[in-house]
Amino acid sequence: MATLDDLRRIAAGLPGSEERATTGGAAWFVRGKLYAWECHPWPSIPADIRAIVAAELVVGVKVADRVDALALVEMAPDVFLRTTTSWGEPKVAFRMAGVDDDHLEELFTEAWRVQAPRYLRREFDDAG
């Protein structure tokens, strides 16, 4: 099962990425913009989703647009949660236990790309 340490490993390879502790847990930023975070069972989250978030590790990531989030939820509704809160859209939350290493790296890196400035994306692409 994927852990926060796996996210830390991926983040270490993303230019400008930094981890911060927040009231909800770990969160990752690039140039001050949030791109991924550990979900917390806030009262504003629907009760069924809140129960999942309280019971297991769930991570939220930014996506390019709402259609991408909806496609992921449709593709694997047992892994991707339909909604958490309305702030920070577009985004998607997923159960870490349901994501393999390759998909985790893709989700995390794409979230970083959504928020990273062009010069950091170029630096990342040139290094790969």
C-alpha positions as CSV (number, residue, x, y, z in Angstrom):
1,M,0.0,0.0,0.0
2,A,1.3,3.5,-0.9
3,T,2.2,5.8,2.0
4,L,3.0,9.4,2.6
5,D,6.7,8.4,2.3
6,D,6.0,7.4,-1.3
7,L,4.6,10.8,-2.0
8,R,7.7,12.4,-0.4
9,R,9.9,10.3,-2.6
10,I,8.0,11.5,-5.7
11,A,8.0,15.1,-4.5
12,A,11.8,15.0,-4.1
13,G,12.1,14.7,-7.8
14,L,9.8,17.6,-8.7
15,P,11.5,21.0,-9.0
16,G,10.3,23.6,-6.6
17,S,8.2,21.1,-4.6
18,E,8.0,21.6,-0.9
19,E,6.1,19.8,1.9
20,R,4.4,21.7,4.7
21,A,2.5,20.5,7.7
22,T,-1.1,21.8,7.8
23,T,-3.9,21.4,10.2
24,G,-5.2,18.6,8.0
25,G,-1.9,16.8,7.6
26,A,0.9,16.9,5.0
27,A,0.5,19.1,2.0
28,W,2.7,19.8,-1.1
29,F,3.2,23.1,-2.8
30,V,5.1,24.4,-5.8
31,R,6.0,28.1,-5.8
32,G,3.3,28.6,-3.1
33,K,0.5,26.8,-4.9
34,L,-1.0,23.8,-3.4
35,Y,-1.0,20.7,-5.6
36,A,-1.5,17.7,-3.3
37,W,-2.6,17.2,0.3
38,E,-3.5,14.6,2.9
39,C,-7.3,14.7,3.3
40,H,-8.8,15.2,6.7
41,P,-12.4,14.3,7.8
42,W,-13.6,17.9,8.1
43,P,-17.3,18.3,9.1
44,S,-18.0,20.0,5.7
45,I,-17.3,16.7,3.9
46,P,-20.3,14.5,3.1
47,A,-20.8,11.9,5.9
48,D,-20.1,8.8,3.7
49,I,-16.9,10.3,2.3
50,R,-15.9,11.6,5.8
51,A,-16.1,8.0,7.1
52,I,-13.7,6.8,4.4
53,V,-11.3,9.7,5.0
54,A,-11.4,9.0,8.8
55,A,-10.7,5.3,8.3
56,E,-7.8,5.3,5.8
57,L,-5.2,7.4,4.0
58,V,-6.9,9.6,1.4
59,V,-4.9,12.2,-0.7
60,G,-6.3,15.0,-2.8
61,V,-4.6,16.3,-5.9
62,K,-5.2,19.2,-8.3
63,V,-6.3,18.2,-11.8
64,A,-6.3,20.2,-15.1
65,D,-10.1,20.5,-15.1
66,R,-13.3,19.1,-13.6
67,V,-13.8,16.7,-16.6
68,D,-10.5,14.9,-15.6
69,A,-11.7,14.5,-12.1
70,L,-15.0,13.1,-13.2
71,A,-13.3,10.7,-15.6
72,L,-11.1,9.3,-12.8
73,V,-14.1,8.8,-10.5
74,E,-16.0,7.0,-13.3
75,M,-13.0,4.9,-14.2
76,A,-12.5,3.6,-10.6
77,P,-15.3,4.7,-8.2
78,D,-13.9,2.5,-5.5
79,V,-10.6,4.4,-5.5
80,F,-11.5,8.0,-6.5
81,L,-14.0,9.8,-4.3
82,R,-16.8,11.7,-5.9
83,T,-16.3,14.8,-3.7
84,T,-14.7,16.2,-0.6
85,T,-15.3,19.9,-0.3
86,S,-16.0,22.5,-3.0
87,W,-12.9,24.7,-2.3
88,G,-9.9,24.2,-4.5
89,E,-11.6,22.9,-7.6
90,P,-10.8,21.2,-9.9
91,K,-9.4,18.4,-7.8
92,V,-9.9,14.7,-7.0
93,A,-9.3,12.7,-3.9
94,F,-8.2,9.0,-3.9
95,R,-7.7,6.2,-1.5
96,M,-4.0,5.5,-1.3
97,A,-4.6,1.8,-0.8
98,G,-6.3,1.5,-4.2
99,V,-3.5,3.1,-6.3
100,D,-0.5,1.3,-7.6
101,D,3.0,2.9,-7.6
102,D,2.9,3.9,-11.3
103,H,-0.5,5.5,-11.1
104,L,0.4,7.3,-7.9
105,E,3.5,8.8,-9.5
106,E,1.4,9.9,-12.5
107,L,-1.3,11.5,-10.4
108,F,1.1,13.3,-8.2
109,T,3.3,14.5,-11.0
110,E,0.3,15.7,-13.1
111,A,-1.0,17.6,-10.0
112,W,2.4,19.3,-9.7
113,R,2.3,20.1,-13.5
114,V,-1.1,21.8,-13.1
115,Q,0.3,24.2,-10.5
116,A,4.0,24.5,-11.5
117,P,5.2,27.5,-13.6
118,R,6.3,26.8,-17.1
119,Y,10.1,27.2,-16.3
120,L,9.9,24.4,-13.6
121,R,7.9,22.1,-15.9
122,R,10.6,22.7,-18.6
123,E,13.3,22.0,-16.1
124,F,11.6,18.7,-15.1
125,D,11.1,17.7,-18.7
126,D,14.7,18.5,-19.6
127,A,16.0,16.4,-16.7
128,G,13.9,13.4,-17.7
